[in-house]
């Protein structure tokens, strides 16, 4: 009994028992010497009682040997229990992780079947609080992503104009590739846009499943292009985008950014190409692929600099510390584009003026506003426009300060722009603006030979936050987060 290889071992010869393991217990009985070796011809009687399980039936007739099958049952059972226990632990840790990281809710939907396999009617369902579109529907809506449907492209994907089967016009962003980085950007944009509601932010209609072979985001269609299109691109004509319209664009963009910051979100890619315009030239800020959640109790987020050349905060670029003031810097560049109609980056300008921010700061420090502001806006013919453009230039100058601590917040920028637009304290503002510009006779165009230009070039503009913003810091500021 309890031998190494067998539960019961029978040997016709007593000598054979010497080969057995010491663990085996033996019963020796006399045999009839005339009997054959393979016959059990005992000359004494004994009783053998066996308790046999169902599993022993398989060893019946195996010459008195019964293989141990216990391991065949115990081992799989033990492995099964271990796997079950690991699954339970994984589920517990995954639930804890999802509570700390809401974006994992979208990543966890790996079992969601590709909607492209469903019919057009059933091609979407509620997914992360937005509808999920089938690939087939969006392919049909964009005429198989035809080149003529392209609205624009950037570093992360191409945007196409489409029309859904229910008649809605949409903009479909087709992200490049399907790697881990693209999935992160895809999830990031969906998560941020589903938690925001503001009249100056583009609306997200839905997306494909992350398990789909194409990552597609579906937005409301904004038909009138971007701000960049109207001041430097194919829709730009001198004087077509008037100063009142540009002022409204600045205020609505600032309102959207102030709302984002109040919602603990940093856009991180503020630029005129991401400011869309509808048919009434109302603003819709778009493209949240690089945006970051930024809790208000943190001083900064350490992350590798990302953004568009010409708009990236130099302190963020050097110190890898992202703050809401990084958006303020980028918005300062946007303000400079609105008053100058110049692109943020132009490699054909002089070396120290390739970046518009450097060019504008230099012009403002030298009080050369007439060399910066677009003459088609009425700078030389309209006193009101001259005052407002100079004040906006000074506000943008403050946004472009190298030290982020000296930049105003987006709430303060928004309040300043509203005050400039309303014309409150217009007389005092006009005197200050003209004094800073060194211009006394506003009806006469300046000439390089005139004395006032010499005064303009030699006059120093104060650069402290108190001096530059004394026309608006005295007013209480509150965030505008209406939507």
C-alpha positions as CSV (number, residue, x, y, z in Angstrom):
1,X,0.0,0.0,0.0
2,X,1.0,3.6,-0.6
3,X,3.8,2.7,-3.0
4,X,5.4,5.3,-5.2
5,X,3.9,4.1,-8.5
6,X,1.0,1.9,-7.5
7,X,-1.6,1.7,-4.8
8,X,-1.4,-2.1,-4.8
9,X,1.5,-4.1,-6.1
10,X,1.5,-7.9,-6.6
11,X,4.6,-9.9,-7.2
12,X,4.6,-13.7,-7.7
13,X,8.0,-13.9,-6.3
14,X,9.0,-12.8,-2.8
15,X,12.4,-11.7,-4.0
16,X,10.7,-9.0,-6.2
17,X,9.6,-7.2,-3.1
18,X,13.1,-6.2,-2.4
19,X,12.9,-3.7,-5.3
20,X,10.0,-1.9,-3.7
21,X,10.3,1.4,-2.0
22,X,10.7,1.5,1.7
23,X,7.4,3.4,1.7
24,X,5.5,0.3,0.6
25,X,4.0,-2.1,3.1
26,X,4.1,-5.8,2.1
27,X,2.1,-8.9,2.8
28,X,4.1,-12.1,2.2
29,X,2.2,-15.4,1.7
30,X,3.5,-18.9,0.9
31,X,2.9,-20.1,-2.7
32,X,2.6,-23.5,-4.3
33,X,5.9,-24.2,-6.0
34,X,4.3,-26.2,-8.7
35,X,2.2,-23.2,-9.9
36,X,3.2,-21.0,-12.7
37,X,4.7,-17.6,-12.0
38,X,1.8,-15.7,-13.3
39,X,-0.7,-17.7,-11.2
40,X,-1.7,-16.8,-7.7
41,X,-2.1,-20.2,-6.1
42,X,-2.1,-19.4,-2.4
43,X,-2.0,-22.2,0.2
44,X,-3.4,-20.0,2.8
45,X,-6.6,-17.9,2.8
46,X,-6.9,-14.3,3.6
47,X,-9.5,-11.5,3.3
48,X,-8.7,-8.4,1.3
49,X,-11.2,-5.5,1.6
50,X,-11.0,-2.7,-1.0
51,X,-12.9,0.5,-1.1
52,X,-12.9,1.5,-4.8
53,X,-14.0,4.8,-6.2
54,X,-15.6,5.3,-9.6
55,X,-12.2,6.4,-11.0
56,X,-10.8,2.9,-10.3
57,X,-13.0,1.3,-12.9
58,X,-10.6,2.4,-15.6
59,X,-7.8,0.3,-14.1
60,X,-9.8,-2.9,-14.1
61,X,-7.9,-5.8,-15.5
62,X,-4.5,-4.1,-15.5
63,X,-2.7,-7.1,-13.9
64,X,-3.4,-6.0,-10.4
65,X,-1.9,-2.6,-10.8
66,X,-3.8,0.7,-10.3
67,X,-2.3,3.9,-11.5
68,X,-2.6,6.9,-9.3
69,X,-5.1,9.3,-10.9
70,X,-5.4,11.6,-7.9
71,X,-3.0,14.1,-9.4
72,X,-5.0,14.3,-12.6
73,X,-7.9,15.6,-10.5
74,X,-6.1,17.6,-7.8
75,X,-3.7,19.5,-10.0
76,X,-6.4,20.9,-12.4
77,X,-8.6,21.8,-9.4
78,X,-5.7,23.6,-7.7
79,X,-4.9,25.5,-10.9
80,X,-8.5,26.4,-11.4
81,X,-8.9,27.8,-7.9
82,X,-5.7,29.8,-8.3
83,X,-6.9,31.4,-11.6
84,X,-10.3,32.2,-10.1
85,X,-8.6,33.8,-7.1
86,X,-6.4,35.9,-9.4
87,X,-9.4,37.1,-11.4
88,X,-11.1,38.2,-8.2
89,X,-8.0,40.2,-7.2
90,X,-7.7,41.8,-10.6
91,X,-11.4,42.8,-10.6
92,X,-11.0,44.4,-7.1
93,X,-7.8,46.4,-8.2
94,X,-9.5,47.4,-11.5
95,X,-12.5,48.8,-9.7
96,X,-10.2,50.8,-7.4
97,X,-8.2,52.1,-10.4
98,X,-11.3,53.2,-12.2
99,X,-12.4,55.3,-9.2
100,X,-9.1,57.1,-9.3
101,X,-8.9,57.4,-13.1
102,X,-12.2,58.2,-14.8
103,X,-10.7,57.8,-18.3
104,X,-10.2,54.1,-17.7
105,X,-14.0,53.8,-18.0
106,X,-13.5,54.2,-21.7
107,X,-10.4,51.9,-21.9
108,X,-12.3,49.2,-20.0
109,X,-14.8,48.8,-22.8
110,X,-12.6,46.2,-24.7
111,X,-15.4,43.8,-25.0
112,X,-17.5,46.3,-26.9
113,X,-18.1,44.9,-30.4
114,X,-17.1,47.0,-33.4
115,X,-20.3,48.9,-34.4
116,X,-19.2,48.6,-38.0
117,X,-20.6,45.1,-38.0
118,X,-24.1,46.4,-37.1
119,X,-26.8,47.9,-39.3
120,X,-27.0,51.6,-40.0
121,X,-30.0,51.9,-37.7
122,X,-28.2,50.0,-34.8
123,X,-24.8,51.4,-35.6
124,X,-24.5,53.4,-32.4
125,X,-25.2,53.2,-28.8
126,X,-24.5,55.2,-25.7
127,X,-20.8,55.0,-25.0
128,X,-19.1,57.1,-22.4
129,X,-22.1,59.4,-22.5
130,X,-21.9,60.1,-26.2
131,X,-23.3,58.1,-29.1
132,X,-21.1,55.6,-30.8
133,X,-21.2,55.7,-34.6
134,X,-20.4,52.8,-36.9
135,X,-17.4,53.2,-39.2
136,X,-19.7,52.3,-42.1
137,X,-22.0,55.2,-41.4
138,X,-19.2,57.8,-41.1
139,X,-17.5,56.4,-44.2
140,X,-20.8,56.8,-46.1
141,X,-21.3,60.3,-44.6
142,X,-17.9,61.5,-45.9
143,X,-18.1,59.8,-49.3
144,X,-15.4,57.3,-48.3
145,X,-13.3,60.1,-46.8
146,X,-12.9,61.7,-50.2
147,X,-10.3,64.4,-50.6
148,X,-12.9,66.9,-51.7
149,X,-14.5,66.5,-48.2
150,X,-11.4,67.6,-46.4
151,X,-11.8,70.6,-44.1
152,X,-8.3,70.7,-42.8
153,X,-5.5,68.6,-41.3
154,X,-3.1,68.9,-38.4
155,X,-0.5,67.0,-36.5
156,X,-3.0,64.4,-35.2
157,X,-5.5,63.9,-38.0
158,X,-7.6,65.1,-40.9
159,X,-11.0,66.6,-40.6
160,X,-13.8,65.8,-43.2
161,X,-17.1,67.4,-43.8
162,X,-19.9,64.8,-43.7
163,X,-23.7,64.5,-43.6
164,X,-25.4,61.8,-41.5
165,X,-28.4,59.8,-42.5
166,X,-30.6,62.0,-40.2
167,X,-29.5,65.1,-42.2
168,X,-27.1,66.6,-39.7
169,X,-23.9,68.1,-41.1
170,X,-20.8,67.0,-39.1
171,X,-17.1,67.4,-39.0
172,X,-15.4,64.0,-38.7
173,X,-11.8,63.9,-37.4
174,X,-9.9,60.9,-38.5
175,X,-6.9,60.4,-36.2
176,X,-3.7,59.2,-37.8
177,X,-2.8,55.6,-36.8
178,X,-4.2,53.5,-34.0
179,X,-1.3,53.3,-31.6
180,X,-1.3,53.8,-27.8
181,X,-0.7,57.6,-28.1
182,X,-3.5,58.1,-30.5
183,X,-5.9,56.2,-28.3
184,X,-4.9,58.4,-25.3
185,X,-5.6,61.5,-27.3
186,X,-8.9,60.1,-28.5
187,X,-10.0,59.2,-25.0
188,X,-8.7,62.6,-23.6
189,X,-10.8,64.6,-26.1
190,X,-13.9,62.6,-25.6
191,X,-13.6,62.8,-21.8
192,X,-13.0,66.5,-21.8
193,X,-15.7,67.5,-24.3
194,X,-18.4,65.4,-22.6
195,X,-18.0,67.3,-19.3
196,X,-18.1,70.8,-20.9
197,X,-21.0,72.9,-22.0
198,X,-20.3,76.4,-23.3
199,X,-21.6,78.3,-26.3
200,X,-18.1,79.1,-27.5
201,X,-16.8,75.5,-27.4
202,X,-17.4,73.1,-30.2
203,X,-19.9,70.3,-29.4
204,X,-19.0,66.6,-29.7
205,X,-21.7,64.5,-31.3
206,X,-20.1,61.1,-30.9
207,X,-17.2,58.8,-31.8
208,X,-16.4,55.3,-32.9
209,X,-15.5,52.6,-30.4
210,X,-11.9,52.5,-29.4
211,X,-11.9,48.9,-30.6
212,X,-12.8,50.1,-34.1
213,X,-10.0,49.8,-36.7
214,X,-10.4,53.6,-37.2
215,X,-10.5,56.3,-34.4
216,X,-13.0,58.8,-35.5
217,X,-14.5,61.8,-33.6
218,X,-17.7,63.5,-34.8
219,X,-18.3,67.2,-34.1
220,X,-20.9,69.8,-35.0
221,X,-20.0,71.3,-38.3
222,X,-18.8,74.9,-38.1
223,X,-19.1,76.2,-41.7
224,X,-17.1,79.4,-41.8
225,X,-13.6,78.2,-41.4
226,X,-11.1,79.3,-38.8
227,X,-9.8,82.7,-37.7
228,X,-6.5,81.9,-39.4
229,X,-8.4,81.4,-42.7
230,X,-9.9,84.8,-42.4
231,X,-6.8,86.8,-41.4
232,X,-4.0,85.0,-43.2
233,X,-5.5,82.1,-45.3
234,X,-7.6,81.5,-48.3
235,X,-10.5,83.6,-47.0
236,X,-8.4,86.6,-46.1
237,X,-9.0,89.9,-47.9
238,X,-7.9,93.3,-46.7
239,X,-10.5,94.8,-44.4
240,X,-12.9,91.8,-44.7
241,X,-12.7,90.9,-41.0
242,X,-13.5,94.3,-39.4
243,X,-12.2,95.4,-36.0
244,X,-15.6,95.0,-34.2
245,X,-15.7,91.4,-35.4
246,X,-12.1,90.8,-34.3
247,X,-12.9,92.3,-30.9
248,X,-15.9,90.0,-30.5
249,X,-13.7,87.0,-31.5
250,X,-11.2,88.0,-28.9
251,X,-13.8,88.3,-26.2
252,X,-15.6,85.0,-27.0
253,X,-12.3,83.1,-27.2
254,X,-11.3,84.5,-23.8
255,X,-14.7,83.6,-22.4
256,X,-14.3,80.0,-23.6
257,X,-10.7,79.8,-22.1
258,X,-11.8,81.3,-18.8
259,X,-14.6,78.7,-18.6
260,X,-12.1,75.9,-19.3
261,X,-9.8,77.2,-16.5
262,X,-12.7,77.4,-14.1
263,X,-13.4,73.8,-15.1
264,X,-9.8,72.8,-14.2
265,X,-8.8,72.2,-17.8
266,X,-5.9,73.7,-19.7
267,X,-6.3,73.7,-23.5
268,X,-2.6,73.7,-24.3
269,X,-3.0,74.3,-28.0
270,X,-4.6,77.8,-28.3
271,X,-4.1,79.2,-31.8
272,X,-6.1,80.8,-34.5
273,X,-6.3,77.5,-36.4
274,X,-8.3,76.1,-33.5
275,X,-10.8,79.0,-33.3
276,X,-13.7,78.1,-35.6
277,X,-16.2,80.7,-36.9
278,X,-19.9,80.1,-37.8
279,X,-21.8,82.1,-40.4
280,X,-22.3,84.9,-37.9
281,X,-18.6,84.9,-37.0
282,X,-19.3,83.5,-33.5
283,X,-16.4,81.6,-32.0
284,X,-16.2,77.8,-31.4
285,X,-12.9,76.8,-29.8
286,X,-11.9,73.3,-30.9
287,X,-9.3,70.6,-30.8
288,X,-8.8,69.3,-27.2
289,X,-6.4,66.4,-28.1
290,X,-3.6,68.0,-26.0
291,X,-5.8,69.4,-23.2
292,X,-5.0,68.5,-19.7
293,X,-7.1,68.2,-16.5
294,X,-5.5,70.7,-14.0
295,X,-6.9,70.6,-10.4
296,X,-7.0,74.2,-9.0
297,X,-5.1,73.2,-5.9
298,X,-2.0,72.4,-7.9
299,X,0.6,75.0,-8.8
300,X,1.6,73.3,-12.1
301,X,1.7,70.0,-13.9
302,X,5.1,68.6,-14.9
303,X,4.9,67.4,-18.5
304,X,6.9,67.5,-21.7
305,X,6.1,70.7,-23.7
306,X,3.5,70.2,-26.4
307,X,1.8,72.6,-28.7
308,X,2.3,74.6,-31.9
309,X,5.5,76.5,-32.6
310,X,5.0,80.3,-32.1
311,X,2.3,79.8,-29.5
312,X,4.1,77.7,-26.8
313,X,4.8,79.4,-23.5
314,X,8.6,79.8,-23.3
315,X,8.7,79.2,-19.6
316,X,6.7,75.9,-20.1
317,X,9.1,75.0,-22.9
318,X,12.1,75.6,-20.7
319,X,10.9,74.3,-17.3
320,X,8.4,71.6,-18.3
321,X,5.8,73.2,-16.0
322,X,2.3,73.5,-17.4
323,X,0.0,76.1,-15.8
324,X,-3.1,78.0,-16.9
325,X,-0.8,80.9,-17.6
326,X,0.5,78.8,-20.6
327,X,-2.9,79.3,-22.2
328,X,-2.7,83.0,-21.4
329,X,0.6,83.3,-23.3
330,X,-0.8,81.5,-26.3
331,X,-3.9,83.8,-26.2
332,X,-1.5,86.8,-26.2
333,X,-0.2,85.6,-29.6
334,X,-3.8,85.2,-30.8
335,X,-4.5,88.9,-29.8
336,X,-1.4,90.0,-31.7
337,X,-2.6,88.1,-34.8
338,X,-6.0,89.8,-34.5
339,X,-4.5,93.3,-34.4
340,X,-1.7,92.8,-36.9
341,X,-3.1,90.2,-39.4
342,X,0.3,88.6,-39.3
343,X,1.0,84.9,-38.9
344,X,2.4,83.6,-35.6
345,X,5.4,82.2,-37.4
346,X,6.9,83.5,-40.6
347,X,10.4,82.2,-41.6
348,X,10.6,85.0,-44.2
349,X,10.7,87.7,-41.6
350,X,14.0,88.9,-40.0
351,X,15.6,86.4,-37.7
352,X,14.6,88.1,-34.5
353,X,11.0,88.6,-35.8
354,X,10.2,85.1,-37.1
355,X,8.0,84.6,-34.1
356,X,5.2,87.2,-34.0
357,X,5.5,87.3,-30.2
358,X,9.1,88.6,-30.4
359,X,8.2,91.1,-33.2
360,X,5.2,92.4,-31.3
361,X,7.0,92.8,-28.0
362,X,9.8,94.7,-29.7
363,X,7.3,97.1,-31.5
364,X,5.3,97.8,-28.4
365,X,8.4,98.4,-26.2
366,X,9.5,101.0,-28.8
367,X,5.9,102.3,-29.0
368,X,5.9,101.5,-32.8
369,X,2.2,100.6,-32.8
370,X,1.7,101.9,-36.3
371,X,4.3,99.3,-37.5
372,X,2.4,96.5,-35.8
373,X,-1.3,97.2,-36.2
374,X,-3.0,96.3,-39.5
375,X,-3.7,99.6,-41.3
376,X,-6.8,98.2,-42.9
377,X,-8.5,98.2,-39.5
378,X,-8.7,102.0,-39.5
379,X,-5.9,102.6,-37.1
380,X,-5.0,105.9,-38.8
381,X,-8.5,107.1,-39.6
382,X,-10.7,106.1,-36.6
383,X,-10.0,107.5,-33.1
384,X,-12.0,104.7,-31.4
385,X,-10.3,101.9,-33.3
386,X,-6.9,103.5,-32.7
387,X,-7.5,103.6,-28.9
388,X,-8.9,100.0,-28.8
389,X,-6.2,98.4,-30.9
390,X,-3.4,100.1,-28.8
391,X,-5.1,99.0,-25.5
392,X,-5.5,95.4,-26.9
393,X,-1.8,95.5,-27.9
394,X,-0.8,96.5,-24.4
395,X,-3.0,93.7,-22.9
396,X,-1.4,91.2,-25.3
397,X,2.0,92.5,-24.3
398,X,1.2,91.7,-20.7
399,X,0.1,88.2,-21.7
400,X,3.4,87.6,-23.4
401,X,5.6,88.3,-20.4
402,X,8.3,85.8,-20.0
403,X,7.6,85.3,-16.3
404,X,4.2,83.6,-15.9
405,X,3.6,85.3,-12.5
406,X,3.4,88.7,-14.2
407,X,0.8,87.6,-16.7
408,X,-2.9,88.2,-15.9
409,X,-5.3,85.3,-15.5
410,X,-7.9,84.6,-18.3
411,X,-10.6,86.0,-16.0
412,X,-8.7,89.3,-15.9
413,X,-8.0,89.3,-19.6
414,X,-11.7,88.7,-20.3
415,X,-12.7,91.6,-18.1
416,X,-10.1,93.9,-19.7
417,X,-11.4,93.1,-23.2
418,X,-15.0,93.7,-22.2
419,X,-14.0,97.1,-20.8
420,X,-12.1,98.0,-23.9
421,X,-15.0,97.0,-26.1
422,X,-17.6,98.9,-24.0
423,X,-15.6,102.2,-24.2
424,X,-15.9,102.8,-20.5
425,X,-13.4,105.5,-19.4
426,X,-12.8,106.1,-23.1
427,X,-11.4,109.6,-22.7
428,X,-8.8,108.5,-20.1
429,X,-8.0,105.4,-22.1
430,X,-7.6,107.4,-25.3
431,X,-5.2,109.9,-23.7
432,X,-3.2,107.0,-22.2
433,X,-3.1,105.1,-25.5
434,X,-2.1,108.1,-27.5
435,X,0.5,109.1,-24.9
436,X,2.0,105.6,-25.1
437,X,2.0,105.7,-28.8
438,X,3.6,109.2,-28.9
439,X,0.8,110.4,-31.3
440,X,-0.8,113.8,-30.9
441,X,-2.3,114.4,-34.4
442,X,-4.2,111.2,-35.1
443,X,-5.5,112.3,-38.4
444,X,-2.1,112.5,-40.1
445,X,-0.3,109.4,-41.1
446,X,3.1,109.0,-39.5
447,X,6.1,109.2,-41.6
448,X,9.7,108.0,-40.8
449,X,10.8,111.6,-41.3
450,X,8.4,113.1,-38.8
451,X,9.5,114.1,-35.3
452,X,6.7,112.2,-33.6
453,X,8.2,109.0,-34.9
454,X,11.5,109.8,-33.2
455,X,9.6,110.4,-30.0
456,X,7.7,107.1,-30.7
457,X,10.9,105.1,-31.0
458,X,12.6,106.7,-28.0
459,X,9.7,106.6,-25.6
460,X,9.8,103.7,-23.1
461,X,6.6,101.8,-22.4
462,X,6.3,100.6,-18.8
463,X,6.5,96.9,-18.5
464,X,5.3,96.2,-15.0
465,X,1.9,94.7,-14.5
466,X,0.8,97.7,-12.5
467,X,1.7,100.1,-15.3
468,X,0.5,98.1,-18.2
469,X,-2.8,97.1,-16.7
470,X,-3.7,100.1,-14.6
471,X,-6.7,100.7,-16.8
472,X,-8.4,97.5,-15.7
473,X,-6.9,96.0,-12.5
474,X,-9.0,98.3,-10.3
475,X,-12.2,96.5,-11.4
476,X,-13.3,93.3,-9.6
477,X,-13.1,90.3,-11.8
478,X,-15.3,87.2,-11.8
479,X,-15.0,84.2,-14.1
480,X,-17.5,84.0,-17.0
481,X,-18.6,80.4,-17.2
482,X,-21.9,80.7,-18.7
483,X,-22.6,78.5,-21.7
